[in-house]
Amino acid sequence: METTAVMQPTPDNFRRIASPAHTLILLAAEGVLVWRGAIRFQQLQSAADLNRVQMYERTILTQWLGFAFVILGVWLAGSPRAAVLGDRWRSAGEVLRDIGIGVGFAILSTLPLSVIGQLLGGHEGGRAVRFMLPHGGVEMVLWIALSLTAGICEEALFRGYLQRQFMAFTNNAPAGILLSAVAFGVAHSYQGLPQAVVIGLEGALLGTMAYWRKSVRPGVIAHAWKDALAPVFMGAMRH
């Protein structure tokens, strides 16, 4: 007697949202940016007249170009943008819920991650990046714009896009979260190995939250919130 195999549909979490070629190009571009960023970081640290405004503007532009490339790849594959960002908010209650989750995550994760960073010797990395923090009103406005940009673009890239792609390639959710977290840490390796490890751990937590919520929106809020308040936290740590 003949039997017909029934093909089980691929779960949405394990379905590719862009072509493998697009992901390879994106990873290669990120690798070049990491390499150039490390060189540029060393140059900026020794610069006598650091132009933070120019640095912020260049970073904002680069991140939005990366975001546009992600959306392009998703569109070319016929996937919805919601695959990267999550479903749109449909009510004020959903907005408040995600704000609460994002702010709560930012508050609760700060202390343990800071402790881990101190244990790994990350205080050196913290001192190394203080020169990037804003001075004056104009720089502070651009810093907030940069924080919002990083929140949106980096969460869309690492949690919305790469995490989904890695899950699809491995057919495994924890592996996708882990690989995306590693990529997130490597992208910030210019801050030193201890800080890159801490950022990778934070990426794993953000990835877990994105998987749970099926949206990067709480992560966007948490990411932007923590980046925007970094000058306040760094200032407090100095005293």
TORMILUM-665388 format. One record per atom (N, C-alpha, C): residue number from 1; atom name; y, z, x. Coordinates in steps of 0.1 Angstrom, whole numbers, plus 2048, in hexadecimal, padded with zeros to 3 digits. Each point is the difference from the previous one (the first is absolute). Example, Ala and Ser with C-alpha at 12.3 -4.5 7.8 and 13.67 -1.06 7.14 Angstrom:
<sites>
1 | N | 7C7 | 84E | 884
1 | CA | 80C | 800 | 7F7
1 | C | 80C | 800 | 809
2 | N | 80B | 7F9 | 7FC
2 | CA | 80B | 800 | 809
2 | C | 80B | 808 | 7F8
</sites>
This chain:
<sites>
1 | N | 7F4 | 800 | 809
1 | CA | 80C | 800 | 7F7
1 | C | 80C | 800 | 809
2 | N | 809 | 7F7 | 7FD
2 | CA | 80D | 7FF | 808
2 | C | 809 | 80B | 7FC
3 | N | 807 | 805 | 80A
3 | CA | 80A | 80A | 7FE
3 | C | 80D | 7FB | 806
4 | N | 80B | 803 | 7F9
4 | CA | 80D | 7FC | 804
4 | C | 808 | 80B | 806
5 | N | 804 | 7FF | 80C
5 | CA | 808 | 80A | 807
5 | C | 80E | 801 | 7FA
6 | N | 804 | 80C | 7FC
6 | CA | 80D | 801 | 7FA
6 | C | 80A | 805 | 80C
7 | N | 80A | 7F8 | 802
7 | CA | 80A | 803 | 80A
7 | C | 809 | 80B | 7FB
8 | N | 801 | 80A | 808
8 | CA | 809 | 80B | 7FC
8 | C | 80E | 7FC | 805
9 | N | 80A | 802 | 7F7
9 | CA | 80E | 7FD | 804
9 | C | 804 | 809 | 80B
10 | N | 808 | 7FA | 809
10 | CA | 805 | 808 | 80B
10 | C | 80B | 809 | 7FB
11 | N | 7FF | 80D | 803
11 | CA | 80B | 80A | 7FC
11 | C | 80D | 7FB | 805
12 | N | 80B | 803 | 7F8
12 | CA | 80D | 7FC | 805
12 | C | 804 | 805 | 80D
13 | N | 7FC | 80D | 803
13 | CA | 803 | 806 | 80D
13 | C | 7FA | 7F8 | 80C
14 | N | 7F5 | 7F9 | 7FE
14 | CA | 7F9 | 7F9 | 80B
14 | C | 802 | 7F1 | 7FF
15 | N | 80A | 7FB | 7F8
15 | CA | 802 | 7F2 | 7FF
15 | C | 80C | 7FD | 809
16 | N | 7FE | 7F5 | 808
16 | CA | 80B | 7FC | 809
16 | C | 80C | 7FC | 7F8
17 | N | 80C | 803 | 805
17 | CA | 80C | 7FC | 7F9
17 | C | 808 | 7F5 | 808
18 | N | 7FA | 7FD | 80B
18 | CA | 806 | 7F5 | 808
18 | C | 7F5 | 7FA | 809
19 | N | 803 | 7F5 | 806
19 | CA | 7F5 | 7FA | 808
19 | C | 7FF | 807 | 80E
20 | N | 7F4 | 800 | 805
20 | CA | 7FE | 806 | 80E
20 | C | 809 | 7FA | 80A
21 | N | 803 | 7F3 | 7FF
21 | CA | 809 | 7FA | 80A
21 | C | 80E | 806 | 800
22 | N | 804 | 803 | 7F3
22 | CA | 80D | 806 | 7FF
22 | C | 801 | 80E | 806
23 | N | 7F5 | 808 | 7FE
23 | CA | 7FF | 80D | 806
23 | C | 800 | 800 | 80F
24 | N | 7F8 | 7F6 | 806
24 | CA | 800 | 7FF | 80E
24 | C | 80E | 7FD | 806
25 | N | 807 | 7F6 | 7F9
25 | CA | 80D | 7FD | 805
25 | C | 809 | 80C | 7FF
26 | N | 7FF | 808 | 7F5
26 | CA | 809 | 80B | 7FE
26 | C | 7FD | 80B | 80B
27 | N | 7F3 | 802 | 803
27 | CA | 7FC | 80A | 80A
27 | C | 805 | 7FB | 80E
28 | N | 7FF | 7F3 | 803
28 | CA | 805 | 7FB | 80D
28 | C | 80F | 802 | 801
29 | N | 807 | 7FE | 7F5
29 | CA | 80E | 802 | 800
29 | C | 804 | 80E | 802
30 | N | 7F8 | 809 | 7FA
30 | CA | 803 | 80E | 801
30 | C | 7FD | 805 | 80F
31 | N | 7F6 | 7FA | 806
31 | CA | 7FC | 803 | 80E
31 | C | 80C | 7FC | 809
32 | N | 806 | 7F4 | 7FE
32 | CA | 80B | 7FC | 808
32 | C | 80C | 80A | 7FE
33 | N | 802 | 804 | 7F3
33 | CA | 80B | 809 | 7FD
33 | C | 7FE | 80D | 807
34 | N | 7F4 | 805 | 800
34 | CA | 7FD | 80D | 807
34 | C | 803 | 7FF | 80F
35 | N | 7FB | 7F5 | 806
35 | CA | 802 | 7FE | 80E
35 | C | 80F | 7FF | 804
36 | N | 807 | 7F8 | 7F8
36 | CA | 80F | 7FE | 802
36 | C | 807 | 80D | 7FD
37 | N | 7FC | 807 | 7F6
37 | CA | 806 | 80D | 7FC
37 | C | 7FF | 80A | 80B
38 | N | 7F4 | 801 | 807
38 | CA | 7FE | 809 | 80A
38 | C | 80A | 7FE | 80C
39 | N | 801 | 7F3 | 803
39 | CA | 809 | 7FC | 80B
39 | C | 80F | 803 | 7FC
40 | N | 803 | 7FC | 7F4
40 | CA | 80E | 802 | 7FB
40 | C | 803 | 80F | 800
41 | N | 7F6 | 808 | 7FC
41 | CA | 802 | 80F | 7FF
41 | C | 804 | 806 | 80D
42 | N | 7F9 | 7FC | 80A
42 | CA | 803 | 804 | 80E
42 | C | 80D | 7FC | 804
43 | N | 804 | 7F4 | 7FD
43 | CA | 80E | 7FB | 804
43 | C | 80B | 808 | 7F9
44 | N | 7FD | 803 | 7F3
44 | CA | 80A | 807 | 7F8
44 | C | 802 | 80E | 805
45 | N | 7F5 | 806 | 804
45 | CA | 801 | 80E | 805
45 | C | 809 | 801 | 80C
46 | N | 800 | 7F6 | 809
46 | CA | 808 | 800 | 80C
46 | C | 80E | 7F9 | 7FE
47 | N | 803 | 7FB | 7F4
47 | CA | 80C | 7F9 | 7FE
47 | C | 80C | 80A | 800
48 | N | 80B | 7FD | 807
48 | CA | 80B | 809 | 800
48 | C | 808 | 7FF | 7F3
49 | N | 801 | 7F4 | 7FA
49 | CA | 807 | 7FF | 7F4
49 | C | 7F7 | 7FA | 7F5
50 | N | 7F8 | 809 | 7FA
50 | CA | 7F7 | 7FB | 7F6
50 | C | 807 | 7FC | 7F3
51 | N | 7FE | 7F4 | 7FB
51 | CA | 806 | 7FB | 7F4
51 | C | 7F6 | 803 | 7F4
52 | N | 801 | 80C | 7FA
52 | CA | 7F6 | 803 | 7F5
52 | C | 802 | 7F7 | 7F4
53 | N | 80C | 7FC | 7FD
53 | CA | 803 | 7F8 | 7F5
53 | C | 7F8 | 7F3 | 801
54 | N | 800 | 7FA | 80C
54 | CA | 7F9 | 7F3 | 802
54 | C | 7F1 | 803 | 800
55 | N | 7FC | 80B | 805
55 | CA | 7F1 | 803 | 800
55 | C | 7FB | 802 | 7F2
56 | N | 808 | 807 | 7F8
56 | CA | 7FC | 803 | 7F2
56 | C | 7FF | 7F2 | 7F8
57 | N | 80B | 7F8 | 802
57 | CA | 800 | 7F3 | 7F9
57 | C | 7F5 | 7F7 | 804
58 | N | 7FC | 800 | 80D
58 | CA | 7F5 | 7F7 | 804
58 | C | 7F3 | 805 | 7FB
59 | N | 7FE | 80D | 7FF
59 | CA | 7F4 | 806 | 7FB
59 | C | 7FE | 7FD | 7F1
60 | N | 80B | 802 | 7F9
60 | CA | 800 | 7FD | 7F1
60 | C | 7FC | 7F1 | 7FE
61 | N | 806 | 7F7 | 807
61 | CA | 7FD | 7F2 | 7FE
61 | C | 7F2 | 7FD | 803
62 | N | 7FB | 805 | 80B
62 | CA | 7F2 | 7FE | 804
62 | C | 7F6 | 805 | 7F6
63 | N | 803 | 80C | 7FA
63 | CA | 7F7 | 805 | 7F7
63 | C | 800 | 7F8 | 7F3
64 | N | 80B | 7FC | 7FB
64 | CA | 800 | 7F8 | 7F4
64 | C | 7FA | 7F2 | 802
65 | N | 801 | 7FB | 80C
65 | CA | 7F9 | 7F3 | 803
65 | C | 7F1 | 802 | 7FF
66 | N | 7FB | 80C | 805
66 | CA | 7F2 | 803 | 7FF
66 | C | 7FC | 801 | 7F2
67 | N | 808 | 807 | 7F8
67 | CA | 7FD | 802 | 7F2
67 | C | 7FF | 7F2 | 7F9
68 | N | 809 | 7F7 | 803
68 | CA | 800 | 7F3 | 7FA
68 | C | 7F4 | 7F8 | 803
69 | N | 7FB | 802 | 80D
69 | CA | 7F4 | 7F9 | 804
69 | C | 7F4 | 805 | 7F9
70 | N | 7FF | 80E | 7FD
70 | CA | 7F6 | 806 | 7F9
70 | C | 7FF | 7FA | 7F2
71 | N | 80C | 800 | 7F9
71 | CA | 801 | 7FB | 7F2
71 | C | 7FC | 7F1 | 800
72 | N | 804 | 7F8 | 80A
72 | CA | 7FC | 7F2 | 801
72 | C | 7F1 | 7FE | 800
73 | N | 7FA | 808 | 809
73 | CA | 7F1 | 7FF | 801
73 | C | 7F9 | 803 | 7F3
74 | N | 805 | 80B | 7F9
74 | CA | 7FA | 804 | 7F3
74 | C | 802 | 7F5 | 7F6
75 | N | 80C | 7FA | 800
75 | CA | 803 | 7F6 | 7F6
75 | C | 7F8 | 7F3 | 802
76 | N | 7FE | 7FC | 80D
76 | CA | 7F8 | 7F5 | 803
76 | C | 7F2 | 801 | 7FC
77 | N | 7FB | 80D | 801
77 | CA | 7F2 | 803 | 7FC
77 | C | 7FE | 801 | 7F1
78 | N | 80C | 7FF | 7F8
78 | CA | 7FF | 802 | 7F2
78 | C | 7FE | 80E | 7FB
79 | N | 803 | 80A | 809
79 | CA | 7FF | 80E | 7FC
79 | C | 80D | 804 | 7FB
80 | N | 801 | 80A | 7F6
80 | CA | 80C | 805 | 7FB
80 | C | 807 | 809 | 80A
81 | N | 80D | 801 | 800
81 | CA | 807 | 809 | 809
81 | C | 7FD | 80E | 7FD
82 | N | 7FB | 803 | 7F4
82 | CA | 7FC | 80E | 7FD
82 | C | 7F4 | 804 | 808
83 | N | 7F9 | 7F7 | 806
83 | CA | 7F4 | 803 | 809
83 | C | 805 | 807 | 80C
84 | N | 80D | 7FD | 804
84 | CA | 806 | 807 | 80C
84 | C | 808 | 80C | 7FC
85 | N | 808 | 7FF | 7F6
85 | CA | 809 | 80B | 7FC
85 | C | 7FB | 809 | 7F5
86 | N | 7F6 | 7FC | 7F9
86 | CA | 7FB | 808 | 7F4
86 | C | 807 | 7FB | 7F3
87 | N | 7FC | 804 | 7F5
87 | CA | 805 | 7FC | 7F3
87 | C | 80F | 806 | 7FF
88 | N | 808 | 7F8 | 7F8
88 | CA | 80D | 805 | 7FE
88 | C | 801 | 80C | 7F8
89 | N | 80A | 808 | 802
89 | CA | 802 | 80C | 7F7
89 | C | 803 | 7FB | 7F2
90 | N | 7FA | 807 | 7F7
90 | CA | 802 | 7FC | 7F2
90 | C | 808 | 80B | 7F8
91 | N | 802 | 80B | 806
91 | CA | 808 | 80B | 7F9
91 | C | 807 | 809 | 80A
92 | N | 809 | 807 | 7FB
92 | CA | 807 | 80A | 809
92 | C | 7F6 | 80B | 805
93 | N | 7F6 | 803 | 7F7
93 | CA | 7F7 | 80A | 804
93 | C | 7F8 | 7FB | 80D
94 | N | 7FC | 7F3 | 800
94 | CA | 7F9 | 7FB | 80C
94 | C | 809 | 800 | 80C
95 | N | 80C | 7FD | 7FF
95 | CA | 80A | 801 | 80B
95 | C | 800 | 80F | 805
96 | N | 802 | 809 | 7F7
96 | CA | 801 | 80E | 804
96 | C | 7F3 | 805 | 806
97 | N | 7F5 | 7FC | 7FB
97 | CA | 7F3 | 804 | 805
97 | C | 7FF | 7FB | 80F
98 | N | 803 | 7F4 | 803
98 | CA | 7FE | 7FA | 80D
98 | C | 80B | 807 | 80A
99 | N | 80C | 802 | 7FB
99 | CA | 809 | 807 | 808
99 | C | 7FB | 80E | 804
100 | N | 7FB | 807 | 7F6
100 | CA | 7FA | 80D | 802
100 | C | 7F5 | 800 | 80A
101 | N | 7F7 | 7F6 | 7FF
101 | CA | 7F5 | 7FF | 809
101 | C | 805 | 7FD | 80E
102 | N | 809 | 7F6 | 801
102 | CA | 805 | 7FC | 80D
102 | C | 808 | 80C | 807
103 | N | 809 | 806 | 7F9
103 | CA | 807 | 80B | 806
103 | C | 7F7 | 80C | 804
104 | N | 7F6 | 803 | 7F7
104 | CA | 7F7 | 80A | 803
104 | C | 7F8 | 7FD | 80C
105 | N | 7FB | 7F4 | 801
105 | CA | 7F9 | 7FC | 80C
105 | C | 808 | 802 | 80D
106 | N | 80D | 7FB | 7FF
106 | CA | 809 | 801 | 80C
106 | C | 801 | 80F | 804
107 | N | 802 | 809 | 7F7
107 | CA | 802 | 80E | 803
107 | C | 7F3 | 806 | 805
108 | N | 7F5 | 7FE | 7FA
108 | CA | 7F4 | 806 | 803
108 | C | 7FA | 7FB | 80D
109 | N | 803 | 7F4 | 804
109 | CA | 7FA | 7FA | 80C
109 | C | 808 | 802 | 80C
110 | N | 80C | 804 | 7FF
110 | CA | 809 | 801 | 80B
110 | C | 7FC | 80B | 80A
111 | N | 7FD | 80C | 7FB
111 | CA | 7FD | 80B | 809
111 | C | 7F2 | 7FE | 807
112 | N | 7F5 | 7FD | 7F9
112 | CA | 7F4 | 7FE | 808
112 | C | 801 | 7F5 | 80A
113 | N | 806 | 7F4 | 7FC
113 | CA | 801 | 7F5 | 80A
113 | C | 809 | 804 | 80C
114 | N | 80B | 808 | 7FD
114 | CA | 808 | 805 | 80B
114 | C | 7F8 | 809 | 80A
115 | N | 7F8 | 809 | 7FA
115 | CA | 7F8 | 809 | 808
115 | C | 7F6 | 7F8 | 809
116 | N | 7FA | 7F6 | 7FA
116 | CA | 7F6 | 7F7 | 807
116 | C | 808 | 7F9 | 80B
117 | N | 80C | 7FB | 7FD
117 | CA | 808 | 7FA | 80A
117 | C | 803 | 809 | 80C
118 | N | 804 | 80C | 7FD
118 | CA | 803 | 80A | 80B
118 | C | 7F4 | 803 | 808
119 | N | 7F4 | 801 | 7FA
119 | CA | 7F4 | 803 | 807
119 | C | 7FC | 7F5 | 809
120 | N | 803 | 7F3 | 7FC
120 | CA | 7FD | 7F5 | 808
120 | C | 80B | 7FD | 80B
121 | N | 80B | 808 | 800
121 | CA | 80A | 7FE | 809
121 | C | 80B | 7F5 | 7FB
122 | N | 800 | 7FF | 7F3
122 | CA | 809 | 7F6 | 7FA
122 | C | 80F | 803 | 801
123 | N | 803 | 80D | 805
123 | CA | 80E | 803 | 801
123 | C | 807 | 7F7 | 80A
124 | N | 7F9 | 7FB | 809
124 | CA | 806 | 7F6 | 80A
124 | C | 803 | 7F3 | 7F9
125 | N | 7F8 | 7FC | 7F7
125 | CA | 803 | 7F4 | 7F8
125 | C | 80C | 802 | 7F7
126 | N | 801 | 80C | 7FA
126 | CA | 80B | 803 | 7F8
126 | C | 80D | 7FF | 807
127 | N | 800 | 806 | 80C
127 | CA | 80C | 7FF | 808
127 | C | 803 | 7F2 | 804
128 | N | 7F6 | 7F8 | 802
128 | CA | 802 | 7F2 | 804
128 | C | 807 | 7F7 | 7F5
129 | N | 7FD | 804 | 7F3
129 | CA | 806 | 7F7 | 7F5
129 | C | 80D | 806 | 7FB
130 | N | 805 | 80B | 805
130 | CA | 80C | 806 | 7FA
130 | C | 80C | 7F7 | 803
131 | N | 7FF | 7F8 | 80B
131 | CA | 80C | 7F7 | 802
131 | C | 801 | 7F5 | 7F6
132 | N | 7F6 | 7FE | 7F8
132 | CA | 800 | 7F6 | 7F5
132 | C | 807 | 805 | 7F3
133 | N | 802 | 80E | 7FF
133 | CA | 806 | 805 | 7F4
133 | C | 80E | 7FD | 7FF
134 | N | 806 | 800 | 7F4
134 | CA | 80E | 7FB | 7FD
134 | C | 80A | 80B | 805
135 | N | 80C | 7FA | 803
135 | CA | 80B | 808 | 804
135 | C | 80C | 7FA | 7F8
136 | N | 806 | 808 | 7F7
136 | CA | 80B | 7FB | 7F8
136 | C | 7FC | 7FA | 7F3
137 | N | 80A | 7FE | 7F7
137 | CA | 7FE | 7FC | 7F3
137 | C | 7FA | 7F2 | 7FE
138 | N | 805 | 7F6 | 808
138 | CA | 7FA | 7F2 | 7FF
138 | C | 7F2 | 800 | 804
139 | N | 7FD | 806 | 80B
139 | CA | 7F2 | 800 | 805
139 | C | 7F7 | 808 | 7F6
140 | N | 805 | 80A | 7F9
140 | CA | 7F8 | 808 | 7F7
140 | C | 7FD | 7F7 | 7F3
141 | N | 809 | 7F8 | 7FC
141 | CA | 7FE | 7F7 | 7F4
141 | C | 7F5 | 7F6 | 804
142 | N | 801 | 7FA | 80C
142 | CA | 7F6 | 7F7 | 804
142 | C | 7F3 | 806 | 802
143 | N | 800 | 80D | 805
143 | CA | 7F3 | 807 | 802
143 | C | 7F9 | 802 | 7F2
144 | N | 808 | 803 | 7F6
144 | CA | 7FA | 801 | 7F3
144 | C | 7FA | 7F3 | 7FB
145 | N | 808 | 7F5 | 802
145 | CA | 7FB | 7F3 | 7FD
145 | C | 7F3 | 7FD | 807
146 | N | 800 | 803 | 80D
146 | CA | 7F4 | 7FE | 808
146 | C | 7F4 | 808 | 7FB
147 | N | 803 | 80C | 7FC
147 | CA | 7F5 | 809 | 7FB
147 | C | 7FA | 7FA | 7F3
148 | N | 809 | 7FB | 7F7
148 | CA | 7FB | 7FA | 7F4
148 | C | 7F8 | 7F3 | 803
149 | N | 805 | 7F9 | 809
149 | CA | 7F9 | 7F4 | 805
149 | C | 7F2 | 803 | 805
150 | N | 7FF | 80A | 809
150 | CA | 7F4 | 804 | 806
150 | C | 7F6 | 805 | 7F5
151 | N | 805 | 808 | 7F6
151 | CA | 7F8 | 805 | 7F6
151 | C | 7FA | 7F4 | 7F8
152 | N | 808 | 7F7 | 7FC
152 | CA | 7FB | 7F4 | 7F8
152 | C | 7F7 | 7F7 | 808
153 | N | 805 | 7FB | 80B
153 | CA | 7F9 | 7F6 | 808
153 | C | 7F4 | 805 | 807
154 | N | 800 | 80C | 806
154 | CA | 7F5 | 804 | 807
154 | C | 7F5 | 805 | 7F7
155 | N | 803 | 806 | 7F5
155 | CA | 7F6 | 803 | 7F6
155 | C | 7F9 | 7F4 | 7FA
156 | N | 809 | 7F6 | 7FD
156 | CA | 7FA | 7F3 | 7FB
156 | C | 7F7 | 7FA | 80A
157 | N | 804 | 800 | 80D
157 | CA | 7F8 | 7FA | 80A
157 | C | 7F3 | 807 | 803
158 | N | 801 | 80D | 803
158 | CA | 7F4 | 808 | 805
158 | C | 7F8 | 805 | 7F4
159 | N | 806 | 805 | 7F6
159 | CA | 7F7 | 806 | 7F5
159 | C | 7FE | 7F5 | 7F5
160 | N | 80A | 7F8 | 7FD
160 | CA | 7FE | 7F6 | 7F5
160 | C | 7F8 | 7F4 | 804
161 | N | 803 | 7FB | 80C
161 | CA | 7F9 | 7F4 | 805
161 | C | 7F5 | 802 | 809
162 | N | 802 | 806 | 80C
162 | CA | 7F6 | 801 | 80A
162 | C | 7F4 | 809 | 7FB
163 | N | 804 | 80B | 7FA
163 | CA | 7F5 | 808 | 7FB
163 | C | 7F7 | 7F9 | 7F6
164 | N | 806 | 7F8 | 7F7
164 | CA | 7F8 | 7F9 | 7F6
164 | C | 7F7 | 7F5 | 807
165 | N | 806 | 7F9 | 80A
165 | CA | 7F9 | 7F6 | 808
165 | C | 7F4 | 806 | 808
166 | N | 803 | 80C | 806
166 | CA | 7F6 | 806 | 808
166 | C | 7F4 | 805 | 7F7
167 | N | 804 | 805 | 7F4
167 | CA | 7F6 | 804 | 7F7
167 | C | 7F7 | 7F4 | 7FC
168 | N | 806 | 7F5 | 7FE
168 | CA | 7F9 | 7F4 | 7FC
168 | C | 7F7 | 7FB | 80B
169 | N | 805 | 800 | 80C
169 | CA | 7F8 | 7FC | 80C
169 | C | 7F4 | 809 | 803
170 | N | 802 | 80D | 7FE
170 | CA | 7F5 | 809 | 803
170 | C | 7F8 | 804 | 7F3
171 | N | 805 | 7FD | 7F4
171 | CA | 7FA | 804 | 7F4
171 | C | 7FF | 80F | 7FF
172 | N | 80A | 807 | 806
172 | CA | 7FF | 80F | 801
172 | C | 80E | 806 | 7FF
173 | N | 802 | 809 | 7F7
173 | CA | 80E | 805 | 7FE
173 | C | 804 | 809 | 80C
174 | N | 7F8 | 80A | 804
174 | CA | 804 | 808 | 80C
174 | C | 802 | 7F8 | 80D
175 | N | 7F8 | 7F6 | 802
175 | CA | 803 | 7F7 | 80C
175 | C | 80D | 7F9 | 7FF
176 | N | 803 | 7FB | 7F4
176 | CA | 80D | 7F9 | 7FE
176 | C | 80C | 80A | 802
177 | N | 7FF | 80C | 7FB
177 | CA | 80A | 80A | 802
177 | C | 802 | 803 | 80F
178 | N | 7F4 | 802 | 807
178 | CA | 800 | 804 | 80E
178 | C | 806 | 7F4 | 808
179 | N | 7FC | 7F4 | 7FE
179 | CA | 805 | 7F5 | 808
179 | C | 80F | 7FE | 7FE
180 | N | 804 | 801 | 7F4
180 | CA | 80F | 7FF | 7FD
180 | C | 808 | 80B | 807
181 | N | 7FA | 80C | 800
181 | CA | 807 | 80C | 806
181 | C | 801 | 7FD | 810
182 | N | 7F5 | 7FB | 805
182 | CA | 800 | 7FD | 80F
182 | C | 80B | 7F5 | 803
183 | N | 801 | 7F6 | 7F8
183 | CA | 80A | 7F6 | 801
183 | C | 80E | 806 | 7FF
184 | N | 802 | 809 | 7F7
184 | CA | 80D | 807 | 7FE
184 | C | 803 | 808 | 80C
185 | N | 7F7 | 807 | 806
185 | CA | 802 | 808 | 80C
185 | C | 804 | 7F7 | 80C
186 | N | 7F8 | 7F5 | 801
186 | CA | 803 | 7F7 | 80B
186 | C | 80E | 7FA | 7FF
187 | N | 804 | 7FD | 7F4
187 | CA | 80D | 7FA | 7FE
187 | C | 80B | 809 | 804
188 | N | 7FD | 80E | 801
188 | CA | 80B | 809 | 804
188 | C | 7FC | 806 | 80E
189 | N | 7F8 | 7F9 | 808
189 | CA | 7FB | 805 | 80D
189 | C | 80B | 801 | 80A
190 | N | 80C | 7F9 | 7FD
190 | CA | 80B | 801 | 80A
190 | C | 805 | 80E | 801
191 | N | 7FD | 809 | 7F6
191 | CA | 804 | 80E | 800
191 | C | 7F7 | 809 | 809
192 | N | 7F6 | 7FA | 806
192 | CA | 7F7 | 807 | 808
192 | C | 7F3 | 803 | 7F8
193 | N | 7F5 | 802 | 808
193 | CA | 7F3 | 802 | 7FA
193 | C | 7FF | 80C | 7F6
194 | N | 805 | 80C | 804
194 | CA | 7FF | 80B | 7F6
194 | C | 806 | 7FD | 7F3
195 | N | 80C | 7FA | 800
195 | CA | 807 | 7FD | 7F4
195 | C | 7FA | 7F5 | 7F8
196 | N | 7FA | 7F6 | 807
196 | CA | 7F9 | 7F6 | 7FA
196 | C | 7F3 | 805 | 7F8
197 | N | 7FA | 80A | 806
197 | CA | 7F4 | 806 | 7FA
197 | C | 804 | 807 | 7F3
198 | N | 80C | 808 | 801
198 | CA | 805 | 807 | 7F4
198 | C | 804 | 7F6 | 7F5
199 | N | 806 | 7F5 | 804
199 | CA | 804 | 7F6 | 7F6
199 | C | 7F4 | 7F9 | 7FA
200 | N | 7F6 | 7FE | 808
200 | CA | 7F3 | 7FA | 7FB
200 | C | 7FA | 80A | 7F6
201 | N | 800 | 80D | 803
201 | CA | 7FB | 80A | 7F6
201 | C | 807 | 7FF | 7F3
202 | N | 80E | 7FF | 801
202 | CA | 808 | 7FF | 7F4
202 | C | 7FD | 7F4 | 7F9
203 | N | 7FD | 7F5 | 807
203 | CA | 7FC | 7F3 | 7F9
203 | C | 7F4 | 802 | 7F9
204 | N | 7F6 | 807 | 805
204 | CA | 7F3 | 803 | 7F9
204 | C | 803 | 807 | 7F3
205 | N | 809 | 80A | 800
205 | CA | 803 | 808 | 7F4
205 | C | 807 | 7F7 | 7F6
206 | N | 80A | 7F8 | 805
206 | CA | 807 | 7F7 | 7F7
206 | C | 7F6 | 7F6 | 7FA
207 | N | 7F7 | 7FB | 808
207 | CA | 7F6 | 7F7 | 7FB
207 | C | 7F7 | 806 | 7F6
208 | N | 7FC | 80C | 802
208 | CA | 7F8 | 807 | 7F6
208 | C | 807 | 801 | 7F3
209 | N | 80D | 804 | 801
209 | CA | 808 | 801 | 7F4
209 | C | 802 | 7F3 | 7F9
210 | N | 802 | 7F5 | 807
210 | CA | 801 | 7F3 | 7FA
210 | C | 7F3 | 7FC | 7F9
211 | N | 7F5 | 803 | 806
211 | CA | 7F3 | 7FC | 7FA
211 | C | 7FE | 808 | 7F3
212 | N | 804 | 80D | 801
212 | CA | 7FE | 809 | 7F4
212 | C | 809 | 7FB | 7F4
213 | N | 80D | 7FD | 804
213 | CA | 80A | 7FC | 7F6
213 | C | 7FF | 7F2 | 7FC
214 | N | 7F9 | 7F8 | 808
214 | CA | 800 | 7F1 | 7FE
214 | C | 80E | 7FA | 801
215 | N | 808 | 806 | 808
215 | CA | 80E | 7FC | 801
215 | C | 806 | 805 | 80D
216 | N | 809 | 7F9 | 806
216 | CA | 807 | 805 | 80C
216 | C | 80D | 807 | 7FD
217 | N | 803 | 800 | 7F3
217 | CA | 80E | 805 | 7FD
217 | C | 802 | 80F | 804
218 | N | 7F6 | 809 | 7FD
218 | CA | 802 | 80E | 805
218 | C | 802 | 800 | 80F
219 | N | 7F8 | 7F8 | 807
219 | CA | 801 | 7FF | 80F
219 | C | 80E | 7FB | 804
220 | N | 805 | 7F6 | 7F9
220 | CA | 80D | 7FB | 803
220 | C | 80B | 80B | 800
221 | N | 7FF | 808 | 7F5
221 | CA | 809 | 80B | 7FE
221 | C | 7FF | 80A | 80B
222 | N | 7F3 | 804 | 803
222 | CA | 7FE | 80A | 80B
222 | C | 805 | 7FB | 80D
223 | N | 7FC | 7F3 | 803
223 | CA | 804 | 7FA | 80D
223 | C | 80F | 800 | 802
224 | N | 807 | 7FA | 7F6
224 | CA | 80E | 7FF | 801
224 | C | 807 | 80E | 800
225 | N | 7FB | 809 | 7F9
225 | CA | 806 | 80E | 7FF
225 | C | 7FF | 806 | 80E
226 | N | 7F4 | 7FF | 806
226 | CA | 7FE | 807 | 80D
226 | C | 809 | 7F9 | 80B
227 | N | 800 | 7F3 | 800
227 | CA | 808 | 7F9 | 80A
227 | C | 80F | 803 | 7FE
228 | N | 805 | 800 | 7F4
228 | CA | 80E | 802 | 7FD
228 | C | 804 | 80E | 805
229 | N | 7F7 | 80A | 7FE
229 | CA | 804 | 80E | 804
229 | C | 7FC | 803 | 80E
230 | N | 7FB | 7F7 | 808
230 | CA | 7FC | 802 | 80E
230 | C | 80C | 806 | 808
231 | N | 80C | 7FA | 7FF
231 | CA | 80C | 806 | 808
231 | C | 802 | 80F | 7FD
232 | N | 7FE | 804 | 7F3
232 | CA | 801 | 80E | 7FC
232 | C | 7F5 | 809 | 807
233 | N | 7F4 | 7FB | 7FF
233 | CA | 7F5 | 808 | 806
233 | C | 801 | 800 | 80F
234 | N | 804 | 7F5 | 807
234 | CA | 801 | 800 | 80E
234 | C | 80B | 809 | 804
235 | N | 80B | 800 | 7F9
235 | CA | 80B | 809 | 803
235 | C | 7FC | 80F | 7FF
236 | N | 7F8 | 803 | 7F6
236 | CA | 7FC | 80E | 7FE
236 | C | 7F7 | 804 | 80B
237 | N | 7F8 | 7F7 | 805
237 | CA | 7F6 | 803 | 80B
237 | C | 807 | 803 | 80D
238 | N | 80C | 7FA | 801
238 | CA | 808 | 802 | 80D
238 | C | 805 | 80E | 801
239 | N | 802 | 807 | 7F4
239 | CA | 807 | 80D | 800
239 | C | 7F6 | 80B | 7FE
</sites>
